[in-house]
Amino acid sequence: MVQNILNKFVGPKYITLIRAWVPNLATWGVVGGVALIHFTDWQLILGYVPYIKGKFKDDE
């Protein structure tokens, strides 16, 4: 069903190109996410992750 919808808007040539690029784009997306966490206030971002959230509790 999805294949038929994509064939109406995009040709089969471009569908194969998109399928070839999806793993590469996913990898760079993960690298970009890790870089974002690394170069920003990582405790602020990782404070929303439930497993890691307990490690940053303030003792005030």
C-alpha positions in Angstrom: 0.0 0.0 0.0 2.7 2.5 0.9 4.7 1.4 -2.2 1.7 2.3 -4.4 1.3 5.7 -2.8 5.0 6.5 -3.1 5.0 5.4 -6.8 2.3 8.0 -7.5 4.4 10.9 -6.1 8.0 9.7 -6.5 9.3 7.3 -9.2 10.8 3.9 -8.4 14.3 5.3 -9.1 14.0 7.7 -6.3 12.5 5.2 -3.9 15.6 3.0 -4.3 17.8 6.0 -3.7 15.9 6.9 -0.5 16.2 3.3 0.7 20.0 3.4 0.1 20.4 6.6 2.1 18.2 5.8 5.1 20.9 4.0 7.1 23.4 6.7 6.4 20.9 9.4 7.5 20.0 7.5 10.6 23.7 7.2 11.5 24.3 10.9 11.1 21.2 11.7 13.1 22.5 9.7 16.0 25.9 11.3 15.7 24.2 14.7 15.7 22.2 13.9 18.7 25.2 12.7 20.7 27.1 15.9 19.6 24.2 18.0 20.8 24.2 16.4 24.2 28.0 16.6 24.4 28.3 20.3 23.5 25.2 21.5 25.5 24.3 21.2 29.1 24.2 17.5 29.1 22.7 17.2 32.6 19.8 19.3 31.5 19.0 17.1 28.5 19.7 13.8 30.3 17.6 14.8 33.2 14.6 13.8 31.2 15.9 10.2 30.8 14.3 8.2 33.6 17.3 5.8 34.3 19.9 8.6 34.4 17.6 11.2 36.1 18.3 9.8 39.6 22.0 10.2 39.3 21.8 14.1 39.2 19.7 14.8 42.3 20.8 17.9 44.2 21.5 17.5 47.9 20.0 20.8 48.9 
